[in-house]
């Protein structure tokens, strides 16, 4: 008896988008895990509270898992659009948090917050380029 297994064959056109989504997922997840381990110290350095750092870090871990799972679906266009828009929204939110003074951020806190915004903007750009290749 012969067993035939079918695997979801994805074209090379979506490879860059999948790569960008997986890169986003892995980096976000690793940063989230590090944040969970170092939340009190990060809070002390940044001017936030440990509760904020634990919450953000848990979000990053969950986001990383979700984006990695979305990068594995057969049709990656719609998830790619959603993740790209989410990254742009996070970038805008990071800048807004700094400008609005939501937390009494230290210089390190401002750098970390704006750095996370830059990272998500770079990821959004890579994902947008991946979406453009799908056309």
C-alpha positions in Angstrom: 0.0 0.0 0.0 1.3 3.4 -0.9 0.6 6.5 1.1 0.5 9.8 -0.6 0.8 12.9 1.5 -0.2 16.3 0.1 1.6 19.3 1.4 0.5 22.8 0.9 2.6 24.0 -2.0 3.1 27.7 -1.9 4.5 29.7 -4.7 7.8 31.6 -4.7 5.9 34.8 -4.9 4.8 34.6 -1.3 8.1 33.5 0.1 9.3 37.0 0.9 6.1 37.9 2.7 6.2 34.7 4.7 9.9 35.4 5.6 9.0 39.0 6.7 6.1 37.7 8.9 8.3 35.0 10.4 11.1 37.4 11.1 8.6 39.7 12.8 7.2 36.8 14.8 10.5 35.4 16.0 12.0 38.7 17.0 8.8 39.9 18.7 8.5 36.6 20.6 12.2 36.6 21.7 11.9 40.2 22.9 8.7 39.3 24.7 10.4 36.4 26.5 13.3 38.6 27.5 10.9 41.2 28.7 9.1 38.7 30.9 12.4 37.7 32.4 13.6 41.3 32.9 10.4 43.3 33.5 11.2 44.8 36.9 14.6 45.9 35.6 13.2 47.3 32.4 10.6 49.2 34.3 13.2 50.7 36.5 15.3 51.8 33.5 12.4 53.0 31.4 10.1 54.8 33.9 7.1 52.5 33.5 5.9 49.9 36.0 6.6 46.2 36.2 2.9 45.5 35.4 3.2 47.5 32.2 6.3 45.7 31.2 4.9 42.3 32.0 1.7 43.1 30.0 3.7 44.4 26.9 6.0 41.4 27.1 3.1 38.9 27.2 1.5 40.7 24.3 4.8 40.4 22.3 5.0 36.7 23.0 1.3 36.1 22.0 1.7 38.3 18.9 4.8 36.4 17.9 2.9 33.1 18.2 -0.1 34.4 16.3 2.0 36.0 13.4 4.0 32.8 13.0 0.8 30.8 12.8 -0.6 33.3 10.3 2.6 33.0 8.2 1.9 29.3 7.7 -1.6 29.6 6.2 -2.1 28.7 2.5 -3.3 32.1 1.4 -1.1 34.6 3.2 -2.3 37.8 1.5 -5.0 38.7 4.0 -3.0 37.9 7.1 -0.1 39.7 5.6 -2.2 42.8 5.1 -3.6 42.6 8.7 -0.1 42.2 10.2 1.3 45.1 8.1 -1.5 47.4 9.2 -1.0 46.3 12.8 2.7 47.1 12.6 2.0 50.6 11.2 -0.6 51.1 14.0 1.9 50.0 16.6 4.4 52.5 15.2 1.9 55.3 15.4 1.0 54.2 19.0 4.6 54.2 20.1 5.2 57.7 18.8 1.9 58.8 20.4 2.8 57.3 23.8 6.1 59.3 23.8 4.5 62.6 22.6 1.5 62.3 24.9 3.6 61.5 28.0 1.4 58.5 28.9 4.2 57.3 31.3 7.0 59.4 32.9 9.5 57.8 30.6 13.2 58.2 31.2 15.6 58.8 28.2 16.1 55.1 28.1 12.3 54.6 28.0 11.9 57.0 25.2 14.7 55.3 23.2 13.2 51.8 23.8 9.7 53.0 22.9 10.7 54.8 19.7 13.1 51.9 18.9 10.1 49.5 19.1 8.3 51.8 16.7 11.2 51.8 14.3 11.3 48.0 14.4 7.6 47.7 13.7 7.9 50.2 10.8 10.7 48.3 9.3 8.7 45.1 9.6 5.7 46.8 8.0 7.9 47.9 5.1 9.3 44.4 4.6 5.8 42.9 4.7 4.5 45.6 2.3 7.2 44.7 -0.1 6.2 41.0 0.2 2.6 42.0 -0.5 3.7 43.9 -3.6 5.5 40.8 -4.9 2.2 38.8 -4.7 0.7 40.9 -7.5 
